[in-house]
């Protein structure tokens, strides 16, 4: 390999303060080292036995999590090569909702394998061509590994096949509990006719501090973690008015002076405002409105008249929650205080206040088909339910109420639920499932290695390096479990290269050496010795689309970093930093 010869100082090309780096040592190897350090941060959080990271961001907010998407979002990465890997993982999060750590680990491993080839004398363009051929072979081989698919989208048992594995990587040991909750919520929110129109926004998460995770539940409807503002806390078959403006008297923008001449004028001073507010609430009551949802404040005077007319008022400070609620009840948020038109008015079958632990929550929900059938049999209930209720286009929104001892535990459980919902969203585009537990990666490594043996020229070296990089996932799982990763990878290679069918027994007492085939993966429940498991029989399945996008994004990010031969950095804008503010000289210590 040719070394870079220092040149004498020539004409000044850039302004003072510019940095100009070029060559293998200064650019490519430094970039590879930066991506390696980036992957070392998140690599130990990979898999069910991944460890947590304690991250304090620039706002001094504490995060304790093993979710790679949260870790890299809160870290302020400044190195340009590491930023490219972070951007690829963020795109994976947006596209598939899972596999962010997968992208970082695989992209870094590809670059480390490329470093060895570069030191042997290969050109970056030759390595890039080999990686592109290996990527095509891997994606082609991934299509042949599909062992199962999701059939009935309304059955929680079908959805649980993929949800369980996604949640196990975040909440190992709680995947059955959280998986059942997510499967129930997703099946209830799934459109009946076209499952490709499933909206992840229809599955909400509300965190209630206290209790245990086993006390979590699914509520069909929308849950607010607060009680109503009025004394009335329950309404049934209610027309709902949604306001984006405050329910209060408007304040003038300019200051004014009021001159009062006698006591009578002072007594009559506020009667005009009271009469105006009472008239507004009375008009809502006469229009049949029983429930009122406000996105801003509700004044004390308005609460007084709402109590007088026995109406329920709920405050919703978040504009995003207000939009979700509007979809649930079929209403349009109004920007002025007044009676909504029939098209702007919403409807809900039930609004009630429940007590979960020591906190009160407000539930706004529409009845299910079974409850509507029971209400139709009841003459009193069918008489109270208005005729236009069935014509309102309502969204099937479902809320997962999570319980936990600490806020960090609740946040981590919420991330696991979000991953499960996003996995279902990716399955609606491609319902195929492949074996998990690193079985698919080891089989892809074998297929790419066989394709490299059939490829002439220097490209086969990069393709074999791509196949070896696929082993990083099994090695990482072994390191995080605490077993000898080298022996584990050797067992996996032998199992995938051996001829014959998959072993008949894959339980805890099965002989791991007898397991052969494309579905053999890592058993993370092993204690001392590395052990294998048949991922297909153990129902450890991953969505094919998630792995497909992850391999593609990781390879493209690695190729982008590999083909950079020069870095030109300008001087950072801005003047000198301001000194830290000192306390007042008269303040006592």
C-alpha positions as CSV (number, residue, x, y, z in Angstrom):
1,X,0.0,0.0,0.0
2,X,1.4,3.4,-1.0
3,X,1.9,5.9,1.7
4,X,1.0,9.6,1.3
5,X,4.0,11.8,0.8
6,X,3.7,15.2,2.6
7,X,3.8,18.1,0.1
8,X,5.3,21.5,0.6
9,X,3.0,24.4,1.4
10,X,1.5,25.7,-1.8
11,X,-0.9,28.6,-2.4
12,X,-3.5,29.3,0.2
13,X,-6.7,27.7,-1.3
14,X,-9.1,28.1,1.6
15,X,-9.8,30.7,4.3
16,X,-8.0,30.5,7.5
17,X,-9.5,27.9,9.9
18,X,-10.3,25.3,7.2
19,X,-9.3,21.6,7.8
20,X,-8.4,19.5,4.8
21,X,-7.9,15.8,5.3
22,X,-7.2,13.2,2.6
23,X,-5.8,9.8,2.1
24,X,-6.4,6.4,3.6
25,X,-4.9,7.1,7.0
26,X,-6.4,10.5,7.6
27,X,-9.9,9.9,6.1
28,X,-11.0,6.3,5.6
29,X,-9.3,4.7,8.6
30,X,-10.4,7.5,10.9
31,X,-14.0,7.3,9.6
32,X,-14.0,3.6,10.2
33,X,-12.6,4.1,13.7
34,X,-15.4,6.6,14.4
35,X,-18.1,4.3,13.3
36,X,-16.6,1.5,15.3
37,X,-16.8,3.6,18.5
38,X,-20.4,4.5,17.6
39,X,-21.4,0.8,17.3
40,X,-19.6,-0.1,20.5
41,X,-22.0,2.2,22.4
42,X,-25.2,0.5,21.1
43,X,-23.8,-3.0,20.5
44,X,-24.0,-4.1,24.1
45,X,-27.8,-3.2,24.1
46,X,-28.5,-5.6,21.2
47,X,-30.9,-8.6,21.8
48,X,-33.0,-9.8,24.8
49,X,-30.0,-9.7,27.1
50,X,-28.8,-6.2,26.1
51,X,-27.8,-3.9,28.9
52,X,-29.3,-0.5,29.6
53,X,-27.6,2.8,28.9
54,X,-27.9,5.8,31.2
55,X,-28.0,8.9,29.1
56,X,-28.3,12.5,30.3
57,X,-29.1,14.8,27.4
58,X,-28.3,18.5,27.1
59,X,-31.5,19.4,29.0
60,X,-30.3,17.2,31.9
61,X,-33.1,14.7,31.4
62,X,-32.2,11.2,32.4
63,X,-32.9,8.2,30.1
64,X,-32.3,4.6,31.2
65,X,-33.0,2.4,28.2
66,X,-31.6,-0.2,25.8
67,X,-33.5,1.2,22.9
68,X,-30.9,2.2,20.3
69,X,-33.3,4.7,18.6
70,X,-33.6,6.6,21.9
71,X,-29.9,6.4,22.7
72,X,-28.7,7.8,19.3
73,X,-31.5,10.5,19.3
74,X,-30.3,11.9,22.7
75,X,-26.6,11.7,21.9
76,X,-25.2,14.6,20.0
77,X,-22.9,12.9,17.4
78,X,-20.6,15.4,15.7
79,X,-18.3,13.2,13.6
80,X,-19.5,13.3,9.9
81,X,-19.0,9.6,9.3
82,X,-20.8,8.5,12.4
83,X,-23.6,10.9,11.5
84,X,-24.1,9.1,8.3
85,X,-24.6,5.8,10.2
86,X,-27.0,7.6,12.6
87,X,-29.0,9.0,9.7
88,X,-29.3,5.5,8.2
89,X,-30.6,4.1,11.5
90,X,-33.1,6.9,11.8
91,X,-34.3,6.2,8.3
92,X,-34.7,2.5,9.3
93,X,-36.8,3.7,12.3
94,X,-39.0,5.8,10.1
95,X,-39.4,3.0,7.4
96,X,-39.8,-0.1,9.5
97,X,-40.1,1.1,13.2
98,X,-37.5,-1.5,14.4
99,X,-34.0,-2.6,13.6
100,X,-32.1,0.7,14.4
101,X,-29.4,-1.1,16.3
102,X,-29.2,-3.7,13.6
103,X,-28.2,-1.0,11.0
104,X,-25.5,0.5,13.2
105,X,-23.9,-2.8,14.1
106,X,-23.9,-4.2,10.6
107,X,-22.7,-1.0,8.9
108,X,-19.8,-0.7,11.4
109,X,-18.9,-4.4,10.9
110,X,-18.9,-4.0,7.1
111,X,-16.5,-1.0,7.4
112,X,-14.2,-2.9,9.8
113,X,-14.0,-5.8,7.3
114,X,-13.3,-3.3,4.6
115,X,-10.4,-1.9,6.6
116,X,-8.6,-5.3,6.5
117,X,-9.1,-5.5,2.8
118,X,-7.8,-1.9,2.3
119,X,-4.6,-2.8,4.3
120,X,-4.2,-5.8,2.0
121,X,-4.1,-3.4,-1.0
122,X,-7.6,-3.5,-2.4
123,X,-9.0,-0.3,-3.8
124,X,-12.2,1.2,-2.2
125,X,-14.0,1.0,-5.5
126,X,-13.3,-2.8,-5.8
127,X,-14.6,-3.3,-2.3
128,X,-17.7,-1.3,-3.0
129,X,-18.5,-3.4,-6.1
130,X,-18.1,-6.5,-4.1
131,X,-20.4,-5.3,-1.4
132,X,-23.1,-4.3,-4.0
133,X,-22.9,-7.8,-5.5
134,X,-23.1,-9.3,-2.0
135,X,-26.1,-7.1,-1.2
136,X,-28.0,-8.4,-4.2
137,X,-27.2,-12.0,-3.3
138,X,-28.3,-11.4,0.3
139,X,-31.6,-9.8,-0.6
140,X,-32.3,-12.6,-3.1
141,X,-31.5,-15.2,-0.5
142,X,-33.7,-13.5,2.1
143,X,-36.7,-14.0,-0.1
144,X,-36.2,-17.8,0.1
145,X,-36.0,-17.9,3.9
146,X,-39.7,-17.0,4.6
147,X,-41.2,-19.7,6.8
148,X,-44.5,-18.2,7.9
149,X,-46.8,-15.3,7.3
150,X,-49.6,-13.4,9.0
151,X,-53.0,-14.6,7.7
152,X,-56.0,-13.3,9.6
153,X,-55.3,-9.7,10.8
154,X,-58.2,-9.7,13.2
155,X,-56.9,-12.6,15.3
156,X,-54.5,-11.6,18.1
157,X,-52.8,-15.1,17.9
158,X,-51.7,-14.4,14.3
159,X,-50.3,-11.0,15.2
160,X,-48.5,-12.3,18.3
161,X,-46.2,-14.4,16.1
162,X,-44.2,-11.3,15.1
163,X,-45.0,-9.0,18.1
164,X,-43.5,-11.4,20.7
165,X,-40.0,-11.3,19.2
166,X,-40.0,-7.5,18.8
167,X,-41.0,-6.9,22.4
168,X,-38.6,-9.6,23.8
169,X,-35.6,-7.5,22.6
170,X,-36.8,-4.6,24.8
171,X,-38.6,-6.3,27.7
172,X,-37.3,-9.8,28.0
173,X,-39.5,-11.9,30.2
174,X,-42.5,-9.7,29.7
175,X,-43.0,-10.4,26.0
176,X,-46.1,-12.6,26.6
177,X,-47.8,-10.0,28.7
178,X,-47.0,-7.0,26.6
179,X,-47.5,-9.0,23.4
180,X,-51.0,-10.0,24.3
181,X,-51.8,-6.3,25.1
182,X,-50.4,-5.1,21.8
183,X,-52.0,-7.9,19.8
184,X,-55.4,-7.1,21.3
185,X,-55.0,-3.4,20.7
186,X,-53.8,-3.7,17.1
187,X,-56.6,-6.3,16.2
188,X,-59.2,-3.9,17.6
189,X,-57.8,-0.9,15.6
190,X,-57.2,-2.9,12.4
191,X,-59.5,-1.8,9.5
192,X,-62.0,-4.5,8.7
193,X,-61.7,-4.3,4.9
194,X,-58.2,-3.1,4.0
195,X,-55.4,-4.0,6.5
196,X,-52.9,-1.9,4.6
197,X,-54.7,1.3,5.8
198,X,-53.8,0.5,9.4
199,X,-52.8,3.7,11.3
200,X,-50.3,3.4,14.1
201,X,-51.7,6.6,15.6
202,X,-54.9,4.7,16.5
203,X,-53.0,2.8,19.2
204,X,-52.2,5.2,22.1
205,X,-50.3,4.6,25.3
206,X,-51.1,6.1,28.7
207,X,-48.7,5.7,31.6
208,X,-50.1,5.6,35.1
209,X,-47.5,5.5,37.8
210,X,-47.9,2.8,40.4
211,X,-48.8,-0.9,40.5
212,X,-47.1,-3.6,38.4
213,X,-46.8,-4.2,34.7
214,X,-49.1,-7.1,35.0
215,X,-51.9,-4.7,35.9
216,X,-51.7,-3.0,32.5
217,X,-54.9,-3.2,30.4
218,X,-56.4,-2.3,27.0
219,X,-59.2,0.2,26.9
220,X,-61.3,0.5,23.7
221,X,-61.5,4.3,23.4
222,X,-59.5,7.3,24.4
223,X,-58.1,7.7,27.9
224,X,-57.0,11.0,29.4
225,X,-54.8,10.8,32.5
226,X,-56.9,13.5,34.3
227,X,-60.4,13.9,35.7
228,X,-63.0,16.3,34.2
229,X,-63.1,19.9,35.3
230,X,-66.8,19.8,36.3
231,X,-68.7,18.1,39.0
232,X,-70.5,15.9,36.5
233,X,-68.2,13.0,35.6
234,X,-70.3,10.7,33.5
235,X,-72.3,11.0,30.3
236,X,-74.0,8.4,28.0
237,X,-75.1,8.8,24.4
238,X,-73.7,12.3,24.5
239,X,-73.2,14.9,21.8
240,X,-69.7,16.3,22.0
241,X,-68.5,19.8,21.2
242,X,-64.7,20.2,20.7
243,X,-63.2,23.6,21.1
244,X,-59.6,24.6,20.2
245,X,-60.1,28.0,21.9
246,X,-60.5,28.8,25.6
247,X,-64.0,28.4,27.1
248,X,-63.8,31.8,28.9
249,X,-64.4,35.4,28.4
250,X,-62.1,37.1,25.9
251,X,-59.5,39.5,27.2
252,X,-58.8,42.8,25.5
253,X,-55.4,43.3,23.9
254,X,-55.1,46.9,25.2
255,X,-55.4,48.3,28.7
256,X,-58.4,50.4,29.6
257,X,-59.8,52.4,32.5
258,X,-63.3,52.0,33.9
259,X,-64.9,54.8,35.8
260,X,-67.5,53.7,38.4
261,X,-69.7,56.5,39.8
262,X,-71.8,54.6,42.4
263,X,-72.2,51.2,44.1
264,X,-74.9,50.1,41.7
265,X,-72.5,50.4,38.7
266,X,-70.0,48.3,40.6
267,X,-72.5,45.6,41.3
268,X,-73.6,45.6,37.6
269,X,-70.0,45.7,36.3
270,X,-69.6,41.9,36.0
271,X,-73.2,41.0,35.2
272,X,-72.7,41.5,31.5
273,X,-69.9,38.9,31.3
274,X,-72.0,36.5,33.4
275,X,-75.0,36.9,31.2
276,X,-72.9,36.4,28.1
277,X,-71.2,33.2,29.4
278,X,-74.6,31.8,30.6
279,X,-76.1,32.4,27.2
280,X,-73.2,30.6,25.5
281,X,-73.5,27.6,27.8
282,X,-77.3,27.6,27.6
283,X,-77.2,27.5,23.8
284,X,-74.9,24.5,23.9
285,X,-77.3,22.8,26.4
286,X,-80.3,23.5,24.2
287,X,-78.5,22.0,21.2
288,X,-78.2,18.7,23.1
289,X,-74.5,18.9,23.9
290,X,-73.7,16.8,27.0
291,X,-69.9,16.8,26.9
292,X,-67.4,19.6,26.1
293,X,-63.7,19.1,25.3
294,X,-61.4,22.1,25.4
295,X,-57.9,22.4,24.1
296,X,-57.1,25.5,26.3
297,X,-58.3,26.7,29.6
298,X,-61.8,26.6,31.1
299,X,-62.7,29.6,33.2
300,X,-64.2,29.4,36.6
301,X,-67.3,31.2,35.5
302,X,-67.8,28.7,32.6
303,X,-67.3,25.7,35.0
304,X,-70.0,27.2,37.2
305,X,-72.6,27.3,34.4
306,X,-71.5,23.9,33.1
307,X,-72.2,22.5,36.5
308,X,-75.6,24.2,36.6
309,X,-76.6,22.6,33.3
310,X,-75.2,19.2,34.3
311,X,-72.6,19.0,31.5
312,X,-69.2,17.3,31.5
313,X,-66.1,19.4,30.6
314,X,-62.7,17.8,29.9
315,X,-59.5,19.8,29.3
316,X,-57.0,18.4,26.7
317,X,-53.9,20.6,26.6
318,X,-52.2,18.7,23.8
319,X,-53.2,19.6,20.3
320,X,-52.2,16.1,19.1
321,X,-54.5,14.5,21.6
322,X,-57.3,16.9,20.6
323,X,-56.9,15.8,17.0
324,X,-57.1,12.1,18.0
325,X,-60.2,12.8,20.1
326,X,-61.8,14.6,17.2
327,X,-61.3,11.5,15.0
328,X,-62.8,9.3,17.7
329,X,-66.0,11.3,18.2
330,X,-66.3,12.5,14.6
331,X,-66.1,16.2,15.5
332,X,-64.4,19.3,14.1
333,X,-62.4,21.5,16.6
334,X,-63.9,24.9,16.7
335,X,-61.8,28.1,16.9
336,X,-64.7,30.1,18.4
337,X,-67.1,29.6,21.3
338,X,-70.5,28.8,20.0
339,X,-73.0,26.1,19.0
340,X,-71.4,23.7,16.5
341,X,-73.3,22.8,13.4
342,X,-74.5,19.1,13.0
343,X,-71.5,18.5,10.8
344,X,-69.1,19.9,13.4
345,X,-70.7,18.1,16.4
346,X,-69.3,14.8,17.6
347,X,-70.8,11.9,19.5
348,X,-69.7,9.3,22.0
349,X,-71.6,6.4,23.5
350,X,-69.9,6.7,26.9
351,X,-67.8,9.1,28.8
352,X,-66.8,8.1,32.3
353,X,-64.2,8.6,35.0
354,X,-62.3,5.6,36.3
355,X,-59.8,5.3,39.1
356,X,-56.6,3.4,38.2
357,X,-54.4,3.0,41.3
358,X,-54.5,6.4,43.0
359,X,-55.1,8.4,39.7
360,X,-58.3,9.3,38.1
361,X,-58.6,8.9,34.3
362,X,-61.3,10.0,31.9
363,X,-62.4,7.4,29.3
364,X,-64.2,8.4,26.1
365,X,-65.3,5.5,24.0
366,X,-67.7,4.1,21.4
367,X,-69.5,0.8,22.1
368,X,-68.5,-2.4,20.4
369,X,-70.9,-4.3,18.1
370,X,-71.8,-6.7,21.0
371,X,-72.6,-3.8,23.3
372,X,-74.7,-2.1,20.6
373,X,-76.6,-5.3,20.1
374,X,-77.3,-5.5,23.8
375,X,-78.4,-1.9,23.8
376,X,-80.8,-2.5,20.9
377,X,-82.5,-5.2,22.9
378,X,-82.9,-2.8,25.8
379,X,-85.8,-0.5,24.9
380,X,-84.7,2.3,27.3
381,X,-81.1,2.4,25.9
382,X,-82.2,2.3,22.3
383,X,-84.6,5.2,23.0
384,X,-81.8,7.3,24.5
385,X,-79.3,6.6,21.6
386,X,-79.9,9.2,18.8
387,X,-80.5,8.0,15.3
388,X,-77.6,9.9,13.8
389,X,-75.0,8.1,16.0
390,X,-74.5,5.3,13.4
391,X,-73.8,7.7,10.6
392,X,-70.8,9.4,12.3
393,X,-67.5,8.3,10.8
394,X,-65.5,7.3,13.9
395,X,-62.0,6.0,14.2
396,X,-61.4,2.7,16.1
397,X,-58.9,4.2,18.6
398,X,-57.5,1.9,21.3
399,X,-55.5,2.9,24.4
400,X,-53.0,0.7,26.2
401,X,-52.8,1.7,29.9
402,X,-49.4,0.8,31.3
403,X,-48.7,0.5,35.0
404,X,-45.2,0.6,36.6
405,X,-43.2,1.5,39.7
406,X,-41.0,4.1,38.1
407,X,-41.2,6.6,35.3
408,X,-38.2,5.1,33.5
409,X,-39.8,1.6,33.6
410,X,-43.0,3.0,32.1
411,X,-41.0,4.8,29.4
412,X,-39.2,1.6,28.5
413,X,-42.4,-0.4,28.4
414,X,-43.9,2.3,26.1
415,X,-41.0,2.0,23.7
416,X,-41.5,-1.8,23.6
417,X,-45.2,-1.3,22.8
418,X,-44.4,1.2,20.1
419,X,-42.0,-1.3,18.5
420,X,-44.6,-4.0,18.5
421,X,-47.2,-1.7,16.8
422,X,-44.6,-0.5,14.2
423,X,-43.7,-4.2,13.4
424,X,-47.4,-4.8,12.6
425,X,-47.4,-1.8,10.4
426,X,-44.5,-3.1,8.4
427,X,-46.2,-6.5,8.2
428,X,-49.2,-4.9,6.6
429,X,-46.9,-4.1,3.6
430,X,-45.2,-7.6,3.6
431,X,-46.7,-10.3,5.8
432,X,-43.8,-12.7,5.5
433,X,-41.8,-13.9,8.5
434,X,-38.3,-15.3,8.6
435,X,-36.5,-17.2,11.5
436,X,-35.1,-15.0,14.2
437,X,-32.4,-15.6,16.8
438,X,-29.7,-14.8,14.2
439,X,-30.7,-17.8,12.1
440,X,-31.6,-15.8,9.0
441,X,-28.3,-13.8,9.2
442,X,-26.2,-17.0,9.5
443,X,-28.0,-18.6,6.5
444,X,-27.6,-15.4,4.5
445,X,-23.8,-15.5,5.3
446,X,-23.7,-19.0,3.9
447,X,-25.6,-18.1,0.8
448,X,-23.4,-15.0,0.1
449,X,-20.3,-17.1,0.7
450,X,-21.4,-19.6,-1.9
451,X,-22.2,-16.8,-4.3
452,X,-18.6,-15.4,-3.7
453,X,-17.1,-18.8,-4.6
454,X,-18.9,-18.6,-8.0
455,X,-17.7,-15.0,-8.6
456,X,-14.4,-14.4,-10.5
457,X,-12.0,-11.6,-9.9
458,X,-11.3,-9.4,-6.8
459,X,-15.0,-8.9,-6.0
460,X,-15.1,-12.3,-4.3
461,X,-12.9,-11.0,-1.5
462,X,-15.3,-8.2,-0.6
463,X,-18.3,-10.7,-0.9
464,X,-16.6,-13.1,1.5
465,X,-16.0,-10.1,3.9
466,X,-19.7,-9.3,3.6
467,X,-20.6,-12.9,4.5
468,X,-18.3,-12.8,7.5
469,X,-19.8,-9.5,8.7
470,X,-23.2,-11.4,9.0
471,X,-21.7,-13.3,11.9
472,X,-21.5,-10.2,14.1
473,X,-25.1,-10.6,15.3
474,X,-24.5,-14.1,16.7
475,X,-21.2,-13.0,18.2
476,X,-22.9,-10.0,19.8
477,X,-25.8,-12.1,21.2
478,X,-23.2,-14.5,22.7
479,X,-21.2,-11.7,24.3
480,X,-24.4,-10.2,25.8
481,X,-25.5,-13.6,27.1
482,X,-22.1,-14.2,28.6
483,X,-21.0,-17.4,26.7
484,X,-18.0,-18.0,24.5
485,X,-19.1,-16.2,21.3
486,X,-16.4,-17.9,19.2
487,X,-17.7,-21.4,20.1
488,X,-21.2,-20.2,19.5
489,X,-20.5,-18.9,16.0
490,X,-18.6,-22.1,15.2
491,X,-21.6,-24.2,16.2
492,X,-23.9,-22.1,14.1
493,X,-21.7,-22.3,11.0
494,X,-21.5,-26.1,11.4
495,X,-25.3,-26.3,11.8
496,X,-26.0,-24.2,8.7
497,X,-23.4,-25.9,6.5
498,X,-24.3,-29.4,7.5
499,X,-26.5,-31.4,5.1
500,X,-29.8,-32.9,6.2
501,X,-33.1,-31.7,7.7
502,X,-33.7,-29.8,10.9
503,X,-33.5,-31.8,14.1
504,X,-36.8,-33.2,15.4
505,X,-36.4,-31.9,18.9
506,X,-35.8,-28.2,19.7
507,X,-36.8,-28.0,23.3
508,X,-34.7,-27.4,26.4
509,X,-33.6,-31.0,26.5
510,X,-32.7,-31.4,22.8
511,X,-29.2,-32.2,21.7
512,X,-27.9,-28.9,20.2
513,X,-25.3,-30.8,18.1
514,X,-28.2,-32.6,16.3
515,X,-29.8,-29.4,15.1
516,X,-29.1,-28.6,11.5
517,X,-30.8,-26.4,8.9
518,X,-31.6,-22.9,7.9
519,X,-33.7,-22.1,10.9
520,X,-31.1,-22.8,13.6
521,X,-30.3,-19.8,15.8
522,X,-29.0,-18.8,19.2
523,X,-30.7,-19.9,22.4
524,X,-30.4,-16.9,24.7
525,X,-31.6,-18.9,27.7
526,X,-28.3,-20.8,27.9
527,X,-26.3,-20.3,31.1
528,X,-22.8,-21.5,30.7
529,X,-22.3,-23.3,27.4
530,X,-23.5,-21.9,24.0
531,X,-26.7,-23.6,22.9
532,X,-28.6,-23.6,19.7
533,X,-32.4,-23.6,19.1
534,X,-34.7,-24.2,16.1
535,X,-36.1,-20.7,15.7
536,X,-39.0,-21.8,13.5
537,X,-40.3,-24.4,16.0
538,X,-39.7,-22.1,19.0
539,X,-41.8,-19.5,17.2
540,X,-39.0,-16.9,17.2
541,X,-39.9,-15.0,14.0
542,X,-38.9,-11.6,12.6
543,X,-40.6,-9.7,9.8
544,X,-38.8,-10.1,6.5
545,X,-39.4,-6.4,5.5
546,X,-37.5,-5.2,8.7
547,X,-34.4,-7.2,7.9
548,X,-34.6,-6.3,4.2
549,X,-34.6,-2.6,4.8
550,X,-32.0,-2.9,7.6
551,X,-29.5,-4.8,5.4
552,X,-30.1,-2.4,2.5
553,X,-29.7,0.8,4.6
554,X,-26.6,-0.5,6.5
555,X,-24.8,-1.5,3.3
556,X,-25.6,1.8,1.6
557,X,-24.3,3.7,4.6
558,X,-21.1,1.7,4.7
559,X,-20.6,2.3,1.0
560,X,-21.1,6.0,1.4
561,X,-18.4,6.2,4.2
562,X,-16.1,3.9,2.2
563,X,-16.1,6.0,-0.9
564,X,-15.1,9.2,0.9
565,X,-11.4,10.1,0.2
566,X,-11.3,13.7,1.4
567,X,-12.8,15.8,4.2
568,X,-12.9,19.6,4.0
569,X,-14.3,21.2,7.1
570,X,-14.9,24.9,7.5
571,X,-14.3,26.9,10.6
572,X,-17.3,26.7,12.9
573,X,-19.4,29.9,12.7
574,X,-19.9,32.2,15.7
575,X,-17.7,34.4,17.8
576,X,-16.0,33.7,21.1
577,X,-18.0,31.8,23.8
578,X,-19.6,33.9,26.4
579,X,-18.2,33.5,29.9
580,X,-20.4,31.7,32.4
581,X,-22.8,33.9,34.3
582,X,-21.5,34.7,37.8
583,X,-23.8,35.2,40.8
584,X,-24.5,38.6,42.2
585,X,-21.6,40.0,44.2
586,X,-24.0,40.5,47.2
587,X,-25.3,37.0,47.2
588,X,-24.3,35.0,50.2
589,X,-22.6,31.6,49.7
